[in-house]
């Protein structure tokens, strides 16, 4: 049970890290820290799903830790090993963490990014070789 608990704990840390990084990126994009030159859509739903997944992974990690402590105490007292309920609850919380990550990714991909009446502060710049005619207009404009 100890080896399976360690592997399960490693999977929990991986999913928690994925949820945490995704939530951090969503928050930084919505605050304008990353991609500040574009208008960000409403990212509250994906951010909520990622934070829910992170919380579920943290709960699962606490349940695994408590189950391992209880198993160590029972082993020290030479009693029969238990802890099936704790690991089952941890597995359900882990499934909630994975579901939170999946829902966050799907809701982030489903966001409508088209301009729906929003003004944008981006400008399209076309770089090409200026013609002689445009140089003459610029010279006449600045005289």
VEXDREN-2710 file (C-alpha; in Angstrom, 1 decimal):
% VEXDREN-2710
k/r/px/py/pz
1/UNK/0.0/0.0/0.0
2/UNK/2.9/2.3/0.6
3/UNK/4.2/2.0/-2.9
4/UNK/0.8/2.6/-4.4
5/UNK/0.3/5.6/-2.2
6/UNK/3.6/7.1/-3.4
7/UNK/2.6/6.6/-7.0
8/UNK/-0.8/8.0/-6.4
9/UNK/0.7/11.0/-4.6
10/UNK/3.0/11.6/-7.6
11/UNK/0.0/11.6/-9.9
12/UNK/-1.8/14.0/-7.6
13/UNK/1.1/16.4/-7.6
14/UNK/1.3/16.3/-11.4
15/UNK/-2.4/17.0/-11.9
16/UNK/-2.3/19.7/-9.2
17/UNK/0.7/21.3/-10.9
18/UNK/-1.2/21.3/-14.3
19/UNK/-4.3/22.9/-12.7
20/UNK/-2.1/25.4/-10.8
21/UNK/-0.1/26.5/-13.9
22/UNK/-3.3/26.7/-16.0
23/UNK/-5.0/28.8/-13.4
24/UNK/-2.0/31.1/-13.1
25/UNK/-1.9/31.5/-16.9
26/UNK/-5.6/32.3/-17.0
27/UNK/-5.4/34.8/-14.2
28/UNK/-2.3/36.5/-15.8
29/UNK/-4.0/36.7/-19.2
30/UNK/-7.2/38.1/-17.8
31/UNK/-5.3/40.7/-15.8
32/UNK/-3.3/41.8/-18.9
33/UNK/0.1/40.6/-17.6
34/UNK/0.4/38.2/-20.5
35/UNK/-0.9/39.3/-23.8
36/UNK/-1.7/42.9/-22.7
37/UNK/-2.0/44.2/-26.2
38/UNK/-5.2/42.3/-26.8
39/UNK/-8.6/42.4/-25.2
40/UNK/-9.1/39.3/-23.1
41/UNK/-12.4/37.5/-23.1
42/UNK/-14.2/36.6/-19.9
43/UNK/-12.1/33.8/-18.4
44/UNK/-13.9/33.4/-15.1
45/UNK/-15.4/30.0/-16.0
46/UNK/-12.1/28.3/-17.0
47/UNK/-10.3/29.9/-14.1
48/UNK/-13.0/28.6/-11.8
49/UNK/-12.7/25.1/-13.2
50/UNK/-8.9/25.1/-12.8
51/UNK/-9.1/26.4/-9.3
52/UNK/-11.7/23.7/-8.4
53/UNK/-9.4/21.1/-9.8
54/UNK/-6.5/22.4/-7.8
55/UNK/-8.6/22.4/-4.6
56/UNK/-9.8/18.8/-5.3
57/UNK/-6.1/17.7/-5.8
58/UNK/-5.1/19.4/-2.5
59/UNK/-8.0/17.6/-0.7
60/UNK/-6.9/14.3/-2.3
61/UNK/-3.3/14.9/-1.2
62/UNK/-4.5/15.5/2.4
63/UNK/-6.6/12.4/2.3
64/UNK/-3.7/10.3/1.1
65/UNK/-1.4/11.7/3.8
66/UNK/-4.0/11.0/6.5
67/UNK/-4.5/7.5/5.2
68/UNK/-0.8/6.8/5.2
69/UNK/-0.4/8.2/8.8
70/UNK/-3.3/6.0/9.9
71/UNK/-1.8/2.9/8.2
72/UNK/1.6/3.6/9.8
73/UNK/-0.1/3.9/13.3
74/UNK/-2.0/0.7/12.7
75/UNK/1.1/-1.1/11.6
76/UNK/3.0/0.2/14.7
77/UNK/0.2/-1.1/16.9
78/UNK/0.3/-4.5/15.1
79/UNK/-3.3/-4.2/14.0
80/UNK/-4.8/-5.2/10.7
81/UNK/-4.2/-2.6/7.9
82/UNK/-7.1/-0.5/6.9
83/UNK/-7.5/2.7/5.0
84/UNK/-9.7/1.7/2.1
85/UNK/-12.2/4.4/2.7
86/UNK/-9.5/7.1/2.8
87/UNK/-7.9/6.0/-0.4
88/UNK/-11.4/5.7/-2.1
89/UNK/-12.2/9.3/-1.1
90/UNK/-8.8/10.4/-2.3
91/UNK/-9.4/8.7/-5.6
92/UNK/-12.8/10.4/-6.0
93/UNK/-11.1/13.8/-5.2
94/UNK/-8.4/13.0/-7.7
95/UNK/-11.1/12.3/-10.3
96/UNK/-12.5/15.7/-9.4
97/UNK/-9.2/17.3/-10.0
98/UNK/-8.8/15.6/-13.4
99/UNK/-12.4/16.6/-14.3
100/UNK/-11.7/20.2/-13.2
101/UNK/-8.6/20.3/-15.5
102/UNK/-10.6/18.8/-18.4
103/UNK/-13.5/21.2/-18.0
104/UNK/-11.2/24.1/-17.7
105/UNK/-9.5/23.2/-20.9
106/UNK/-12.7/22.6/-22.8
107/UNK/-14.3/25.8/-21.6
108/UNK/-11.2/27.8/-22.4
109/UNK/-11.2/26.4/-25.9
110/UNK/-14.9/27.1/-26.3
111/UNK/-14.6/30.9/-25.6
112/UNK/-15.8/33.0/-28.5
113/UNK/-12.9/35.3/-29.4
114/UNK/-14.5/37.1/-32.2
115/UNK/-15.1/40.8/-32.0
116/UNK/-18.6/41.1/-30.7
117/UNK/-18.8/44.8/-30.5
118/UNK/-15.7/45.2/-28.5
119/UNK/-13.1/47.7/-29.5
120/UNK/-9.6/46.4/-29.9
121/UNK/-6.4/48.3/-29.3
122/UNK/-4.4/46.4/-31.8
123/UNK/-3.5/47.8/-35.2
124/UNK/-2.6/45.9/-38.3
125/UNK/0.8/47.0/-39.7
126/UNK/1.7/46.0/-43.2
127/UNK/5.4/46.2/-44.0
128/UNK/6.3/46.6/-47.6
129/UNK/8.6/48.7/-49.6
130/UNK/7.2/52.3/-49.9
131/UNK/6.6/53.5/-53.4
132/UNK/7.9/56.8/-54.8
133/UNK/4.4/58.1/-55.0
134/UNK/3.9/57.6/-51.2
135/UNK/7.2/59.4/-50.5
136/UNK/6.0/62.4/-52.6
137/UNK/2.8/62.5/-50.6
138/UNK/4.7/62.3/-47.3
139/UNK/7.0/65.1/-48.4
140/UNK/4.0/67.3/-49.5
141/UNK/2.3/66.5/-46.2
142/UNK/5.1/67.7/-44.0
143/UNK/5.9/70.9/-45.9
END
